[in-house]
Amino acid sequence: MVDHTIKGKTVLITGGAKNLGALVAHDLAAHGAKAIAIHYHSAATKPEADRTLAALKAAGVHAVAFQADLTANGAVAKLFADTVAAIGRPDIAINTVGQVLKKPIAETTEAEFDAMFAVNTRVAYFFIKEAGIHLNDNGKLLTLVTSLLGAYTPFYSTYAGSKAAVEHFTRAASKEYGARGISVNAIGPGPMDTPFFYGQEAPEAVAYHKSAAALSPFSRTGLTEIEDIAPYIRFIVSEGWWMTGQTILVNGGYTTK
């Protein structure tokens, strides 16, 4: 019988140095993952990556970290190859990287459009591709998207639009990888209480987002907390394996499809 728990599994997490990615790494370690590879984008994030790496090692996990700009040609393939060489073929692959832009369509430049689709769409596509090549049979593949996929709103065209493609990538990959027992899903948090969120929002927009979820009065900040999302990720990449090809919005009632 296939073991769908976290115990003894090997994990790759992009964006695993800080915020939600780091919390997921710690959470999976606490639930028995034996080896975890974390990716971080640039030298600026290295101190956080080092702290996460040290904590994982202190918890008894075989942990490694790799720095890469995943938008570069071949970078995602190299990340998987490096992971396999360092800790073995992953059982679980989680892509948390993303970039947000809040701007009217009429003011969006071609360079901004290209950058958004490079990070949110291209990286996601090739992460899904390489996961399909390198994951062990009965593996789990998860991509972070956004609850804006269920919103009717202005100004986030390139962010929600570039993440929307991942919803179909997820469905297609679930059909293509299903014969090997690999589940493929996407999870869309609501606006999270991290620096990723605040950099794009004016104070009045922050106030709106903090009040928009049905359960916002029960949240410490009114926003989605990374601690709200980590248990869902753990479930999807373990006992929740029978769900596949799905995009799940987890946001306290912020949006719905």
Buried (B, 14 or more C-beta within 10 A) or exposed (E): EEEBEBEEBBBBBBBBBBBBBBBBBBBBBEEEBBBBBBBBBEEEBBEBBEEBBEBBBEBEBBBBBBBBEBBEEEBBBBBBBBBBEBBBBBBBBBBBBBBBBBBEEEEBEEEBBEBBBBBBBBBBBBBBBBBBEBBBEBBBBBBBBBBBBBBEEEBBBBBBBBBBBBBEBBBEBBEBBEEEBBBBBBBBBBBBBBEBBBEBBEEEBBEEBBEBBEBBEEBEEBBBBBEBBBEBBBEBBBEBBEBBBBBBBBBBEBBEE
